[in-house]
Amino acid sequence: MVNVHRLWPLPPEPSSDESENTPKEVTRIGSADDVGDQAHGHGTGLTGPTGPAVDDAELERLYAYPEPLERPWVQAHFVASADGAVTVHGRSAGLSSPADKKVFRLGRDLADVVLVGAGTALVEGYRGVKATEVRATRRARLGLSPVPRIAVVTDRCSIPPDSPLITDTSVPPLVITPAAAPADLRDALTEAGAEVVVVGEHRVDLRAAMSELDRRGLRRVCCEGGPTLFGGLIAQDLVDELCLTVSPLLAGGDAARVAFGPLPHDPFRLRLVSVLHSDSSLMLRYQRDR
């Protein structure tokens, strides 16, 4: 069983008749057994020492996008080892945990679009999001489409037309690429069923890409990496939220960090908005301090 505990936001302050020295209680908000119970309508099992604390609805509230949204809001999701590696043997799966996967799935549940770099999509074996992979009732209640679209960012239009991203999907993916990408590759992807979006001359113009997502009504943007895409978004000050799971591993080696790219003029300030933990993993959520 995997227990997830809340460390932040803190529980309410003690009432006036309680001692100021009363320790704050850390409450459980989830377990690996919740999924089956939820699927059969038996509740979430998200209880703690003091009774229900943060149930599935509260978890949704924590990770929800602001309302109303007047522009795209980029919520980036990453998992990294305690020493900063984003992969083990070239993939992120070795760093994840059941609790991290729960938050990862929630990110997709709440999104209009999943934004991912071509390298990450190919290495991690991406395909279209299936209706069975998201909570249909949640998406319907929030007024979202049945599944989020996938939007792949590629400077060289390097997604093969026979990739599962193109062939194994119920919603045509967006392939975001610059004008300099080979025209024959762009045409092949269009013919295979993708919607090719050209922004920028030699490199993808990420700010223009956000405008294209906005034009399509895709404002809840769940960015799943990789480091180069995330680094580009940081450089353009396009990141609104970072959901970072710190895995209790020392990976060593030469794995990348969560962001790689041009340096912004100054680092951008974030504020911590929630902290969860499960089996020594930390799930941190930061928002841009604008």
Secondary structure, DSSP 8 states (H G I E B T S, - for coil): ---EEEEES------TTS-TT-----EEEE-TTHHHHHHTTS----EETTEE-S-HHHHHHHH---SS-SS-EEEEEEEEETTS-S-BTTBSGGG--HHHHHHHHHHHHT-SEEEEEHHHHHHTT-----GGGS-HHHHHHTT--SS-EEEEE-SS----TTSHHHHS-SS--EEEE-TTS-HHHHHHHHHHT-EEEE-SSSS--HHHHHHHHHHTT--EEEE---HHHHHHHHHTT---EEEEEEES----TT---S--S---SS---EEEEEEEEETTEEEEEEEE--
